Amino acid sequence: MIYLFEDYSLDADCRELRRGPELIAVEPQVFDFLQYLISNRERVVSKDELIAVVWGGRIVSESAISSRITAVRHAVGDSGEAQRLIRTIARKGLRFVAAVREEQRSAKADLLPRRDEQNDAAPVGETSHSSVNQAPGYISRPNNITKLVQPRVATQDAAPASQPFSDGRVPDFLQPLQRLTARLSTRRSLLGGDLTGRRRVWLAAGGLACLVLGATYLLVPLWAHHLPPRVSELFTEADARRVAAIAADKQLPLPAFQIIEPARDAPKGLRRFVGVWVSDTGWPNSNRQLMLIVTRVDQDGFAIGYAVDGPPQPLSHVQSPAGFHSFRARISGPLLSYGNEYDERVVSFTPENRAVFHKKWRDGFSGSVWLAPVWTLIDAESVADANRVAR
């Protein structure tokens, strides 16, 4: 699909942004951000929704969001002052307001120069973020929601990778060890006598091991902090089908989501919030259905997920259409709480792992609905532990 607006074209399949024939270089996350705004241009996109789909639900700062908005506007020649294409709606979010025409790529592909004709091939093994604008449904594995490896063809004059040291030259990271062993070989070592070839090898290996251990001690915590979230394997395909069947039966528009495994040292008091809950008869007096999905928790005391509303009923207090919204809720004891300019929402959990979803609107009206567990992380972990002991 190609989106055309003003003199720009955004190719969702090739992940290219152009102004006329000129290819505009943008970061993968900026491209995802822009594509999501364009594909949802008929409505206002909230910041919580952008965090859920562009950042994968990770906790990001306001400055990071603002810098991405600035980068997206800059890529299409817009600015925060002009807001010609991307308009900020106060306390609600962003909306792409320019006129957009959609074309299938087959009708446009022959008119655009190919990427490989512009000599901009990336190195072998370069990675890029895939589009996160997915159709409603369940994603049980990471697939393309995190990173998509796109191998490129190496040029013919590239050095063969199978023999990196075939010329006999010592690699750069071992040269300090080579100089050290050469210096020690010219004098008496602490072990007595001249260093033989075997001793030089052992000395080099020991020094290299020390470097590796030291680098591991210093860098592993940094790497772990930036690793992509790990999808829980306890939420199986059978669980996904069961959730989808319940959602279809209650006419709930299920979002695409992943259950993220909490940190290993996360206490049970946090892990209990991860799961899927659904109403039985719906809201009192109106029978409008509700599903609560908590996909992840962090040790800073926040839960991230979705609240899914079914179609409005004649007695529903709000006659908004069926849909879902993402949330980032504060955890306080057995409670989750979050809100916006329209209402405040508090979810309390019972010892039996049932949930009570309480909603209070700004006009003073309030209501509560009971939610039964469909799948919870602590129940799945208990079953897995029991099976492990049985084996």
GUVEXNU-525005 format. One record per residue: residue in one letter; x, y, z of N, C-alpha, C in turn. Coordinates in steps of 0.02 Angstrom, whole numbers, padded with zeros to 5 digits, always signed. Layout:
BEGIN
AXYZXYZXYZ
...
//
This chain:
BEGIN
M+00042-00060+00000+00000+00000+00000+00044+00062+00000
I+00026+00111-00042+00062+00174-00046+00014+00230-00026
Y+00035+00272+00021-00004+00329+00043+00025+00392+00010
L-00015+00430-00025+00007+00490-00060-00025+00551-00027
F+00017+00599-00008-00007+00662+00022+00041+00717+00003
E+00011+00774-00017+00050+00830-00045+00097+00802-00099
D+00162+00815-00095+00208+00786-00144+00248+00729-00113
Y+00222+00699-00059+00255+00643-00026+00220+00578-00043
S+00257+00523-00038+00229+00456-00044+00262+00411+00008
L+00221+00373+00043+00245+00326+00093+00226+00256+00071
D+00277+00216+00056+00267+00147+00033+00271+00101+00094
A+00214+00074+00116+00214+00032+00176+00247-00035+00164
D+00246-00060+00102+00276-00126+00088+00352-00121+00084
C+00377-00071+00049+00449-00062+00042+00479-00021+00099
R+00436+00007+00142+00458+00049+00198+00502+00107+00173
E+00474+00144+00126+00509+00201+00097+00465+00263+00100
L+00496+00319+00117+00464+00384+00116+00499+00426+00063
R+00459+00454+00017+00488+00493-00037+00453+00561-00042
R+00492+00609-00066+00464+00673-00087+00477+00680-00161
G+00425+00670-00201+00435+00662-00272+00477+00600-00284
P+00529+00604-00325+00573+00545-00335+00627+00538-00281
E+00633+00588-00237+00688+00587-00188+00671+00544-00128
L+00716+00497-00112+00707+00454-00054+00729+00491+00009
I+00686+00492+00059+00700+00525+00123+00721+00473+00174
A+00779+00482+00203+00805+00434+00253+00772+00449+00320
V+00739+00399+00348+00708+00405+00414+00724+00343+00455
E+00727+00351+00520+00739+00295+00564+00678+00248+00564
P+00689+00183+00575+00632+00136+00574+00575+00155+00621
Q+00592+00178+00682+00539+00196+00729+00501+00258+00705
V+00536+00305+00674+00502+00364+00646+00455+00344+00590
F+00477+00296+00548+00434+00272+00494+00371+00238+00523
D+00380+00196+00574+00322+00162+00606+00274+00214+00635
F+00302+00265+00667+00263+00318+00698+00220+00352+00645
L+00252+00372+00589+00217+00408+00536+00165+00364+00503
Q+00183+00301+00489+00136+00256+00456+00074+00245+00499
Y+00084+00238+00565+00027+00226+00609-00020+00286+00610
L+00009+00347+00612-00033+00407+00611-00072+00411+00546
I-00039+00396+00489-00074+00401+00424-00129+00349+00419
S-00114+00287+00438-00164+00234+00431-00222+00242+00479
N-00214+00283+00531-00268+00297+00578-00288+00370+00576
R-00284+00400+00517-00295+00472+00509-00366+00493+00522
E-00413+00446+00523-00483+00464+00533-00499+00480+00606
R-00451+00471+00651-00463+00483+00722-00401+00510+00755
V-00409+00531+00818-00353+00555+00859-00319+00495+00890
V-00253+00491+00884-00213+00437+00913-00183+00462+00978
S-00197+00428+01033-00172+00449+01098-00099+00430+01107
K-00065+00464+01153+00005+00447+01167+00012+00377+01197
D-00037+00357+01238-00035+00289+01266-00039+00237+01210
E-00078+00250+01160-00084+00203+01104-00019+00200+01064
L+00013+00258+01054+00077+00259+01019+00131+00222+01058
I+00131+00230+01124+00179+00194+01165+00168+00119+01158
A+00104+00098+01156+00089+00027+01152+00110-00004+01086
V+00099+00032+01030+00112+00001+00965+00180+00018+00937
V+00206+00078+00949+00271+00097+00921+00329+00075+00966
W+00320+00083+01031+00373+00064+01079+00361-00005+01109
G+00309-00040+01087+00296-00107+01113+00275-00107+01186
G+00246-00052+01210+00224-00049+01279+00278-00033+01329
R+00340-00021+01306+00393-00005+01353+00381+00064+01384
I+00410+00075+01442+00402+00140+01476+00452+00189+01443
V+00425+00243+01417+00467+00294+01384+00451+00361+01415
S+00499+00405+01411+00491+00471+01441+00454+00518+01393
E+00429+00573+01420+00395+00622+01379+00443+00653+01329
S+00506+00661+01350+00555+00691+01304+00568+00645+01245
A+00568+00579+01255+00578+00532+01200+00519+00536+01151
I+00458+00540+01178+00400+00546+01134+00402+00611+01095
S+00419+00666+01129+00422+00732+01096+00475+00733+01041
S+00532+00701+01053+00585+00700+01002+00563+00660+00941
R+00525+00606+00952+00501+00567+00895+00448+00606+00856
I+00405+00642+00890+00355+00683+00856+00390+00736+00813
T+00442+00767+00841+00480+00817+00804+00512+00786+00743
A+00541+00726+00751+00574+00692+00694+00524+00674+00640
V+00465+00651+00659+00413+00634+00610+00392+00696+00571
R+00381+00751+00607+00361+00812+00573+00416+00837+00526
H+00478+00834+00549+00534+00857+00508+00539+00815+00444
A+00524+00750+00448+00530+00706+00390+00481+00726+00334
V+00425+00754+00353+00374+00774+00303+00369+00849+00296
G+00420+00885+00317+00421+00957+00308+00372+00996+00351
D+00355+00968+00408+00307+01000+00454+00344+01023+00516
S+00311+01058+00560+00341+01081+00622+00287+01088+00674
G+00309+01096+00737+00261+01104+00791+00224+01170+00788
E+00253+01220+00756+00220+01284+00750+00168+01282+00693
A+00187+01254+00636+00141+01253+00579+00087+01200+00587
Q+00106+01139+00606+00059+01083+00613+00015+01076+00551
R+00048+01079+00493+00012+01075+00430-00014+01004+00416
L+00026+00954+00435+00008+00885+00421-00011+00847+00485
I+00028+00858+00538+00017+00821+00600-00003+00872+00653
R-00064+00866+00677-00091+00915+00723-00095+00885+00793
T-00074+00924+00842-00080+00905+00912-00148+00926+00939
I-00185+00878+00965-00250+00891+00996-00238+00893+01072
A-00248+00950+01103-00231+00960+01173-00262+00906+01217
R-00219+00875+01259-00239+00825+01309-00271+00762+01278
K-00266+00755+01212-00296+00695+01181-00245+00655+01140
G-00204+00689+01100-00155+00653+01061-00139+00688+00996
L-00127+00648+00944-00106+00674+00879-00154+00649+00825
R-00158+00688+00771-00197+00666+00714-00164+00690+00650
F-00161+00645+00600-00137+00664+00534-00194+00695+00495
V-00189+00759+00478-00246+00797+00452-00241+00811+00376
A-00186+00793+00344-00180+00807+00273-00223+00758+00233
A-00242+00780+00173-00279+00736+00128-00233+00681+00102
V-00256+00618+00107-00215+00560+00088-00252+00520+00035
R-00214+00499-00015-00241+00455-00067-00204+00389-00064
E-00239+00334-00066-00209+00268-00061-00206+00236-00130
E-00149+00203-00144-00141+00166-00205-00109+00099-00190
Q-00127+00049-00229-00093-00014-00223-00024-00008-00254
R+00024-00043-00226+00093-00034-00248+00104-00053-00321
S+00066-00101-00346+00074-00123-00415+00062-00067-00465
A+00020-00019-00444+00006+00037-00489+00059+00091-00486
K+00102+00088-00436+00150+00142-00426+00222+00118-00431
A+00232+00052-00427+00300+00026-00420+00343+00044-00479
D+00315+00044-00541+00356+00058-00599+00375+00131-00605
L+00342+00174-00569+00356+00246-00573+00411+00267-00526
L+00426+00226-00475+00475+00245-00424+00541+00209-00437
P+00599+00243-00433+00663+00209-00440+00674+00158-00385
R+00702+00102-00403+00715+00050-00354+00770+00071-00307
R+00767+00043-00246+00817+00060-00195+00887+00040-00217
D+00893-00019-00251+00960-00042-00269+00990-00002-00326
E+00948+00039-00361+00975+00081-00414+01006+00144-00386
Q+00996+00157-00322+01023+00217-00291+01087+00204-00252
N+01113+00142-00259+01177+00123-00227+01177+00136-00152
D+01121+00121-00120+01117+00132-00048+01108+00067-00011
A+01134+00012-00040+01127-00053-00007+01161-00051+00060
A+01128-00079+00110+01155-00080+00178+01201-00140+00187
P+01243-00141+00240+01287-00198+00252+01247-00261+00264
V+01281-00317+00254+01249-00382+00266+01229-00387+00339
G+01167-00412+00351+01143-00421+00419+01113-00360+00450
E+01102-00307+00413+01071-00247+00441+01000-00263+00463
T+00978-00236+00518+00911-00248+00543+00871-00185+00541
S+00805-00192+00534+00761-00134+00536+00697-00155+00569
H+00664-00106+00599+00600-00119+00632+00547-00130+00580
S+00503-00179+00592+00447-00191+00548+00389-00148+00570
S+00340-00143+00524+00280-00103+00540+00241-00135+00595
V+00217-00095+00641+00177-00121+00696+00104-00106+00687
N+00085-00080+00628+00014-00067+00615-00017-00132+00593
Q-00038-00174+00640-00062-00240+00626-00137-00242+00629
A-00166-00288+00591-00238-00297+00594-00258-00325+00661
P-00319-00310+00686-00340-00337+00750-00335-00412+00751
G-00310-00438+00804-00300-00511+00811-00248-00523+00863
Y-00230-00585+00873-00182-00602+00924-00116-00621+00894
I-00062-00598+00924+00005-00617+00904+00035-00657+00961
S+00048-00720+00950+00071-00763+01005+00146-00766+01010
R+00181-00744+00959+00254-00745+00959+00280-00679+00933
P+00344-00662+00945+00369-00596+00925+00361-00583+00850
N+00375-00633+00807+00369-00625+00735+00399-00559+00713
N+00358-00516+00682+00385-00454+00653+00372-00393+00696
I+00348-00402+00759+00329-00343+00798+00390-00309+00829
T+00447-00345+00832+00506-00313+00862+00556-00293+00807
K+00592-00342+00778+00640-00326+00726+00636-00377+00670
L+00646-00354+00608+00644-00397+00550+00713-00395+00519
V+00747-00452+00516+00813-00455+00488+00807-00454+00413
Q+00840-00408+00380+00837-00401+00308+00907-00409+00280
P+00928-00470+00263+00995-00479+00236+01001-00446+00168
R+01057-00414+00155+01070-00383+00090+01125-00421+00054
V+01126-00417-00011+01177-00452-00050+01241-00413-00048
A+01296-00446-00029+01360-00413-00025+01387-00399-00095
T+01426-00346-00103+01455-00330-00168+01510-00380-00184
Q+01528-00386-00248+01576-00436-00269+01646-00422-00244
D+01661-00358-00231+01729-00341-00209+01735-00344-00133
A+01683-00368-00098+01687-00373-00026+01734-00429-00006
A+01768-00421+00050+01814-00473+00073+01775-00533+00096
P+01797-00595+00079+01761-00655+00101+01761-00660+00176
A+01701-00677+00204+01694-00680+00277+01717-00746+00306
S+01728-00797+00263+01744-00863+00289+01816-00867+00314
Q+01861-00822+00291+01931-00824+00312+01953-00755+00334
P+01930-00732+00392+01944-00663+00412+02017-00650+00427
F+02056-00702+00448+02126-00692+00467+02171-00734+00422
S+02149-00746+00359+02187-00790+00315+02255-00761+00296
D+02264-00694+00304+02328-00664+00286+02378-00670+00341
G+02361-00701+00397+02407-00711+00452+02412-00653+00499
R+02377-00598+00487+02380-00540+00530+02339-00551+00593
V+02366-00532+00650+02331-00539+00713+02274-00489+00715
P+02214-00509+00735+02158-00462+00738+02172-00405+00787
D+02140-00348+00777+02154-00288+00816+02145-00299+00891
F+02092-00336+00910+02080-00342+00982+02130-00387+01017
L+02173-00425+00978+02225-00467+01010+02294-00435+01005
Q+02300-00379+00970+02366-00349+00962+02398-00328+01028
P+02361-00299+01077+02393-00284+01142+02422-00347+01175
L+02388-00403+01170+02415-00465+01199+02476-00488+01162
Q+02476-00479+01095+02535-00499+01057+02596-00458+01077
R+02585-00392+01086+02642-00350+01107+02667-00369+01176
L+02619-00387+01222+02638-00405+01289+02679-00470+01289
T+02656-00520+01252+02693-00584+01251+02760-00576+01217
A+02765-00533+01165+02829-00523+01132+02879-00490+01179
R+02853-00442+01220+02898-00409+01268+02922-00457+01321
L+02877-00499+01347+02897-00546+01399+02943-00600+01373
S+02937-00616+01309+02978-00670+01282+03051-00651+01277
T+03067-00586+01280+03136-00564+01274+03171-00560+01342
R+03135-00573+01395+03166-00570+01461+03145-00630+01502
R+03174-00637+01560+03157-00692+01604+03088-00681+01634
S+03046-00731+01629+02979-00724+01657+02979-00744+01730
L+02924-00731+01763+02917-00749+01833+02914-00824+01842
L+02898-00859+01789+02894-00932+01794+02963-00964+01788
G+03013-00924+01770+03080-00951+01763+03093-00972+01691
G+03152-00952+01666+03170-00970+01597+03133-00927+01547
D+03155-00935+01485+03122-00899+01431+03053-00929+01419
L+03008-00885+01397+02941-00909+01381+02943-00949+01317
T+02920-01010+01321+02915-01051+01261+02852-01032+01223
G+02846-01060+01162+02787-01047+01122+02723-01068+01158
R+02726-01125+01192+02666-01148+01227+02647-01101+01283
R+02698-01077+01320+02683-01031+01375+02655-00965+01348
R+02680-00943+01291+02653-00881+01262+02580-00890+01243
V+02563-00949+01218+02493-00962+01200+02450-00961+01262
W+02474-00994+01316+02434-00995+01378+02427-00925+01408
L+02480-00886+01404+02476-00818+01430+02426-00776+01391
A+02428-00783+01324+02380-00746+01282+02309-00768+01297
A+02300-00834+01304+02232-00859+01318+02207-00835+01386
G+02252-00834+01436+02232-00810+01502+02215-00736+01501
G+02256-00697+01466+02241-00626+01461+02175-00613+01426
L+02164-00651+01372+02101-00644+01335+02041-00663+01379
A+02049-00716+01419+01995-00736+01463+01980-00682+01514
C+02032-00649+01540+02021-00595+01588+01984-00536+01555
L+02003-00521+01493+01969-00467+01458+01895-00484+01447
V+01882-00546+01427+01813-00567+01414+01772-00564+01478
L+01800-00590+01534+01764-00589+01597+01751-00518+01621
G+01801-00475+01614+01792-00405+01634+01739-00370+01593
A+01742-00380+01526+01692-00349+01483+01622-00376+01498
T+01618-00441+01512+01552-00470+01529+01525-00439+01593
Y+01567-00432+01643+01546-00404+01707+01521-00332+01699
L+01554-00294+01654+01535-00224+01646+01477-00213+01598
L+01475-00254+01545+01429-00239+01490+01364-00277+01493
V+01363-00336+01523+01302-00377+01523+01243-00340+01555
P+01253-00305+01612+01196-00267+01638+01170-00215+01589
L+01215-00183+01551+01192-00134+01502+01155-00168+01445
W+01181-00225+01421+01147-00260+01368+01079-00284+01391
A+01075-00310+01451+01011-00336+01476+00959-00281+01480
H+00981-00220+01495+00934-00165+01500+00902-00148+01433
H+00940-00161+01378+00915-00142+01312+00889-00202+01272
L+00888-00260+01302+00862-00318+01266+00787-00310+01254
P+00762-00334+01198+00689-00330+01186+00652-00373+01237
P+00589-00355+01252+00552-00394+01301+00542-00465+01277
R+00539-00511+01326+00532-00582+01310+00458-00601+01315
V+00432-00630+01261+00363-00652+01260+00355-00715+01301
S+00304-00716+01344+00293-00774+01387+00270-00834+01346
E+00303-00891+01356+00283-00953+01323+00226-00987+01359
L+00208-00963+01418+00153-00993+01456+00085-00976+01426
F+00082-00922+01388+00020-00906+01353+00023-00940+01285
T-00009-00998+01281-00002-01043+01224-00051-01025+01168
E-00043-01061+01113-00089-01052+01057-00160-01071+01077
A-00167-01123+01119-00233-01142+01142-00265-01087+01184
D-00224-01055+01227-00250-00998+01266-00271-00941+01220
A-00231-00929+01168-00247-00875+01121-00313-00888+01085
R-00323-00950+01064-00386-00967+01030-00446-00960+01077
R-00436-00979+01140-00491-00974+01188-00510-00900+01199
V-00460-00857+01208-00473-00785+01217-00508-00757+01155
A-00484-00777+01095-00515-00751+01034-00587-00775+01027
A-00601-00837+01046-00669-00862+01041-00716-00825+01089
I-00693-00812+01150-00734-00774+01198-00747-00704+01172
A-00694-00672+01146-00702-00604+01120-00752-00603+01062
A-00748-00652+01017-00794-00654+00960-00866-00665+00984
D-00875-00708+01034-00942-00722+01060-00973-00660+01091
K-00932-00618+01124-00958-00559+01158-00951-00496+01115
Q-00932-00505+01051-00924-00449+01004-00875-00397+01029
L-00820-00422+01056-00766-00379+01081-00711-00375+01028
P-00693-00315+01004-00641-00308+00952-00571-00318+00983
L-00547-00378+00979-00485-00397+01013-00425-00363+00980
P-00382-00328+01019-00322-00298+00989-00267-00350+00981
A-00218-00334+00940-00158-00376+00936-00116-00364+00998
F-00098-00417+01034-00061-00408+01096-00014-00467+01108
Q+00034-00456+01151+00081-00507+01173+00085-00506+01249
I+00088-00564+01280+00100-00568+01352+00175-00568+01363
I+00200-00518+01399+00272-00510+01410+00290-00539+01478
E+00341-00581+01478+00363-00613+01540+00395-00562+01587
P+00373-00558+01649+00404-00510+01696+00476-00532+01712
A+00512-00488+01743+00580-00505+01766+00577-00563+01814
R+00630-00603+01814+00629-00664+01855+00621-00648+01930
D+00648-00591+01951+00644-00575+02022+00582-00533+02038
A+00536-00526+01990+00475-00487+02004+00433-00525+02055
P+00410-00492+02108+00372-00526+02161+00303-00548+02135
K+00274-00595+02171+00208-00621+02152+00155-00566+02154
G+00165-00518+02198+00118-00463+02203+00112-00423+02138
L+00165-00423+02096+00162-00391+02031+00139-00439+01977
R+00162-00502+01981+00147-00551+01929+00072-00566+01926
R+00037-00558+01981-00035-00575+01983-00077-00532+01937
F-00050-00472+01918-00089-00427+01876-00087-00445+01802
V-00042-00489+01782-00036-00507+01711-00089-00559+01694
G-00131-00544+01645-00181-00593+01626-00237-00562+01586
V-00290-00602+01576-00349-00581+01537-00411-00595+01579
W-00453-00545+01586-00516-00551+01623-00572-00527+01579
V-00632-00555+01588-00689-00535+01547-00752-00535+01590
S-00799-00491+01573-00862-00488+01609-00907-00547+01590
D-00952-00564+01636-00999-00619+01623-01062-00592+01590
T-01100-00553+01628-01161-00522+01600-01151-00450+01580
G-01092-00422+01591-01078-00353+01571-01095-00304+01626
W-01095-00239+01607-01110-00186+01655-01182-00193+01680
P-01193-00181+01744-01262-00185+01770-01308-00137+01732
N-01370-00159+01722-01423-00121+01689-01415-00114+01614
S-01353-00120+01587-01344-00111+01515-01319-00174+01481
N-01284-00218+01518-01257-00280+01491-01203-00268+01437
R-01173-00209+01437-01118-00198+01390-01056-00235+01414
Q-01024-00273+01369-00970-00317+01388-00903-00280+01393
L-00858-00308+01434-00792-00278+01445-00740-00333+01453
M-00682-00324+01423-00625-00369+01433-00565-00327+01454
L-00528-00352+01504-00468-00319+01529-00408-00364+01512
I-00357-00335+01479-00297-00372+01460-00237-00335+01488
V-00201-00366+01534-00138-00337+01560-00081-00378+01531
T-00042-00347+01487+00009-00383+01450+00076-00384+01486
R+00090-00335+01530+00155-00334+01562+00153-00289+01624
V+00199-00302+01670+00210-00259+01728+00284-00246+01734
D+00301-00191+01767+00372-00177+01779+00382-00164+01853
Q+00444-00165+01873+00459-00158+01944+00456-00086+01967
D+00441-00040+01922+00429+00029+01942+00358+00040+01965
G+00317-00014+01961+00249-00009+01986+00197+00011+01935
F+00206-00008+01872+00158+00008+01820+00137-00056+01784
A+00074-00057+01762+00046-00111+01722+00024-00082+01655
I+00036-00119+01601+00020-00096+01534-00027-00147+01502
G-00077-00123+01467-00123-00169+01435-00178-00134+01397
Y-00236-00168+01391-00292-00142+01351-00357-00153+01389
A-00403-00107+01381-00473-00116+01402-00515-00117+01338
V-00555-00171+01331-00593-00182+01269-00667-00176+01285
D-00702-00130+01251-00773-00119+01261-00813-00151+01204
G-00867-00185+01222-00912-00213+01172-00958-00161+01144
P-01004-00181+01100-01051-00132+01070-01095-00101+01124
P-01113-00037+01116-01157-00005+01166-01227-00036+01165
Q-01258-00036+01222-01326-00060+01230-01373-00001+01241
P-01439-00011+01235-01485+00045+01241-01478+00084+01306
L-01461+00049+01361-01457+00083+01426-01385+00101+01445
S-01338+00095+01399-01268+00112+01414-01262+00187+01428
H-01222+00204+01479-01213+00275+01497-01178+00313+01441
V-01131+00279+01407-01094+00310+01352-01108+00269+01289
Q-01129+00301+01236-01147+00267+01175-01089+00267+01124
S-01028+00259+01150-00970+00255+01105-00969+00187+01071
P-00941+00183+01010-00940+00118+00975-00892+00068+01009
A-00899+00005+00991-00854-00046+01017-00783-00031+00997
G-00737-00043+01042-00667-00028+01027-00624-00044+01087
F-00561-00026+01083-00515-00038+01138-00468+00022+01145
H-00440+00029+01204-00389+00080+01216-00334+00050+01259
S-00274+00074+01248-00218+00051+01289-00213+00094+01351
F-00183+00066+01403-00175+00104+01465-00108+00087+01497
R-00087+00132+01540-00028+00123+01583-00050+00141+01653
A-00061+00090+01694-00094+00100+01758-00043+00094+01815
R-00055+00134+01866-00014+00131+01927-00037+00073+01971
I+00011+00033+01995-00004-00023+02040+00004+00001+02112
S-00048-00010+02152-00046+00009+02223-00082-00046+02262
G-00042-00090+02293-00072-00146+02329-00110-00191+02281
P-00175-00204+02294-00214-00246+02248-00251-00205+02195
L-00230-00142+02185-00268-00098+02140-00226-00077+02080
L-00261-00069+02023-00234-00035+01965-00276+00028+01955
S-00245+00084+01940-00282+00146+01931-00252+00186+01874
Y-00296+00214+01833-00276+00260+01780-00337+00301+01760
G-00326+00352+01720-00382+00394+01701-00363+00441+01645
N-00412+00481+01623-00402+00532+01572-00448+00591+01587
E-00457+00633+01537-00498+00692+01549-00572+00677+01555
Y-00591+00615+01539-00662+00597+01540-00682+00556+01601
D-00638+00515+01626-00658+00470+01681-00597+00446+01719
E-00610+00416+01777-00559+00383+01818-00577+00309+01823
R-00527+00266+01820-00539+00194+01821-00494+00161+01873
V-00524+00119+01913-00489+00082+01965-00509+00008+01959
V-00460-00036+01958-00472-00108+01954-00445-00139+02018
S-00487-00172+02055-00466-00207+02116-00471-00283+02105
F-00425-00319+02136-00421-00392+02127-00434-00427+02193
T-00474-00480+02190-00491-00519+02249-00440-00575+02259
P-00438-00606+02318-00393-00663+02328-00406-00720+02280
E-00468-00726+02255-00484-00779+02206-00465-00759+02135
N-00431-00702+02128-00407-00678+02064-00462-00653+02018
R-00521-00638+02046-00572-00602+02008-00557-00527+02012
A-00586-00490+01966-00572-00418+01963-00637-00379+01963
V-00634-00320+01995-00690-00274+01993-00666-00210+01959
F-00697-00196+01902-00679-00137+01862-00727-00081+01880
H-00701-00028+01913-00742+00028+01935-00725+00089+01892
K-00777+00122+01867-00768+00179+01823-00810+00237+01848
K-00779+00296+01854-00814+00356+01876-00804+00411+01824
W-00860+00433+01795-00857+00485+01744-00853+00554+01777
R-00831+00603+01738-00823+00671+01764-00891+00702+01782
D-00945+00677+01752-01010+00705+01768-01039+00678+01833
G-01000+00636+01868-01022+00609+01932-01051+00540+01929
F-01069+00515+01870-01097+00448+01863-01041+00397+01872
S-01057+00341+01904-01007+00289+01916-01040+00221+01909
G-00999+00170+01899-01024+00102+01893-00967+00052+01902
S-00985-00010+01915-00936-00064+01925-00960-00126+01889
V-00912-00166+01867-00927-00229+01833-00877-00282+01857
W-00903-00342+01870-00860-00398+01891-00830-00431+01830
L-00766-00450+01836-00730-00484+01782-00703-00550+01807
A-00714-00603+01768-00688-00669+01785-00623-00683+01747
P-00576-00719+01778-00513-00732+01744-00522-00782+01686
V-00494-00765+01629-00490-00811+01572-00423-00846+01571
W-00370-00807+01582-00301-00834+01587-00262-00786+01631
T-00224-00813+01678-00180-00771+01720-00111-00802+01723
L-00061-00760+01731+00007-00783+01732+00022-00827+01792
I-00004-00807+01851+00013-00847+01911-00019-00916+01907
D-00079-00922+01878-00108-00988+01870-00068-01030+01821
A-00046-00999+01766-00006-01036+01717+00061-01057+01746
E+00091-01015+01788+00155-01033+01820+00145-01090+01870
S+00089-01090+01905+00075-01144+01953+00067-01211+01917
V+00032-01210+01860+00024-01272+01821+00092-01296+01794
A+00133-01249+01769+00198-01267+01743+00243-01296+01798
D+00241-01267+01858+00281-01293+01914+00258-01363+01933
A+00192-01374+01935+00166-01440+01952+00187-01492+01901
N+00184-01475+01837+00206-01521+01785+00280-01536+01789
R+00319-01485+01808+00391-01495+01814+00407-01542+01872
V+00371-01536+01927+00382-01580+01984+00360-01652+01967
A+00305-01658+01930+00280-01724+01912+00329-01761+01868
R+00365-01725+01826+00414-01758+01783+00477-01778+01822
//
